[in-house]
């Protein structure tokens, strides 16, 4: 699932991603460290959303809302808009925990959530504590997302080569080549522990049906 920039992007963030770096430019504020952390955290959540089988569309900062609050109307730009396989539209606000716990921010998020709920949308505030990926998990997901984007084989070709029993990365790589195995893992046709380093002894399990990670149960 590729993250798309909506045509009504707020312009507050400009993200460039290469194989080795992720740079995010944010609006200036009094504490650039918060901006850097929030932007990195948003990128990490974007990686996790890509893995979720029930997320069919991801838009970053799509559109804006005029939310009544504090006897005035504020303009709110959600960090993510996702569409689930159920058809539900969910808006996500990504915040470092120390920011999300501030009383003023809590009041703001409560007002935004109530407003979006009335419009028929779901709303969640997510911090680093809810992110199911460790630092290793982030690195693995980033690497496998790149593999998935540039894979050479079709899904049908990969499925035809799938092992029907448990194996290891090393054993399967000897039979098929490590590039093929990585493509299978990136397509989430093989189950493994995403939060542990991928090495020769990494256990791989044949996955039947859809991918096992779902946002709604995260």
N, C-alpha and C positions, 0 to 999 in steps of 0.2 A: 504494500500500500504506500504510494508516494504522497508526501505532504505537498499540497498545492497552496499557492498564494492566491487568495481570492482577489478579484478585480477591485473590490472595495477595501483592500488592505489599508489599515490606518496609516501606514507609513512610519509608525513609531519604531519599528524594528526592521533592520535589513540584515538578512542572514546569508552568508556565503559558506558553502561546505565543500571541502576537497577531501582527498583520501586521508590527509594527515591533520587538517586543521578545521576548526569551526570558529568563525568569527561573527560576532553579533554586535551591531551598533545600536545603541538604545538612546532614547532621549536623555538629555542631561538632567541630573538632579543633584541633591546635596550629598549623596553617598553612592559613588559609582560602583563600589564593591557590591552593593545590593543589586544593582542593575546587572552586573556581570554574573552573579550567582543566579539570579532569577532567569536570565537568558540561557545559561547553561542548563539549568534545571528544566526549562521549557524544551530545550533540545532533547534532553534525556527522556522526558515524557513522550515526546514525539516518536522517539525510537520504540518505546514500549507500545504505543498505540498501533504502530505498524505491525506488531506481532499479534495483535488481538484479532481473533477470528470473527468476532461479531461486529467489528468496525469496518464498514464498507466505504467510508469516505472521510477524509481528514482535510479540513481547511484551517489555515493559520490566520488568526485575527480577521475573521470573515465578518464584514459588516459592523454595525454599531447600533447601540440602543440608547434611547433617551429615558433614563430612569428617574422617577420622582423620589427625592430624598432631601432631608434637612430643609424643608420648605422651599426647595428649588429643584431644578432638573439637571442631572449630570449626564455626561456622555460616557458610555461604557463600551470598551472594545474587548470582547472575550479573547483569551489567548488561543483557544481552539474551538472549532465547531466540528463535532463528529456526528456521523449518521450511523446508527446501528442497523444490523440486519433485520431487526424488528420494525424498522421504519422510524424509531424514536430519534429525535434530534437533541443532542446534548451539548451544552456549552461548558467549557472548562476554564477555570482561572488557576494559573500556576503561580504559587507564591512560596518563597522560603518560609519555613515554619516560624522563624522569629518575627517575620512581617505579618503572617497570617494570624498570629496570636495577639496582635495589638488590638485594643478595644475598639478604636475608631475603624480599623479595617474590618473587624468582625461585624460591626453595625452596617458598614457599607455592603459587605458580602451578603448579609441577611436580606437587605433591601433589594439587592440585585436578584437573589435567588427567588424571593417572593414575586418580584415583577416577572421574571422569566417563566416561573411556574404557572402564573396566570395566563401567559401567552401560549401555554401548552408545551413548553420546553423543560428539560431537566438541566440542573446546574450543580456543578461540584467544584469545590476548592481543593486543590491537590498540592501537597508539599513534598519535600524530599523523604519524609517518613513513610508516606504511602507508596512510594515508588518501589515496585517489586524487583528492581534490578540493582545489583551491587555494582561496584566500579568495574569488576571483571565482566559482569553481565552487560553493562553498557558497551564495553569494548567488543564483546562477542556480537552483540546485536548490530552495532555499527559495521563491523566487518562482514557479517552475513547479509546485511541489507545491501551492501555494495555488491556482494557475490550474486544476490538475487536479481539485482538491477542489470547486471552484465552477463547473466548465465547464457550458455550456448545451447543447452538442451531444452526441449519442451517438457512440460509436466508429464505428458504421456510417456516420453522416453525415460524419464527419471523413475516413474512408477514401475515400469517394466523391469528395472534393475534392482528394485528394492529387496532387501533381505527379509525373510519371513520370520526370522528369529533374532534374539538379542545377539549383538556383536560388539566390536570395539572399533574406534576410529582407525586404529592401525591395521586391524585385520581386513576391514572393508576397503581401506585404501590400497592394500596390496592387490586386491581383486579387481577393483574398478578404477583406481587412481584417486588421489586426494581431492582433485578438482571436482570430480563427479560427486564424491561424498559431501563436499562442502555445499554443492548446489542442492543436494537432497536436504541437508540440514537447513539451508537458507529457505527452502520451500516448505519447511516444517513438516517434511514427510518422515523424518526420523526424530524421535524424542531423545532429549539429553538434558543435562543440568546446565541451563544457560548461564548460571552464576558461578560456574567453575571453569577454570582454564581448559581449553580444548587441547588434548594431547593424545598420544598413541593409545593410552589406556582408557580414554573416555568411552563410557558405555553408551551404545546407541540402541534404541528400541523402535521397532516398526510401528508407525502410527496409522491406525485405522480410522477413517472418517476425517472430520475437520480438525484443525489445529486446536490444541487443548487450552490455549490462553484466551480468556474472554475479559473484556473491560468491565462488563456489568458485574462480574464476580470478584474484581480486583479489590 
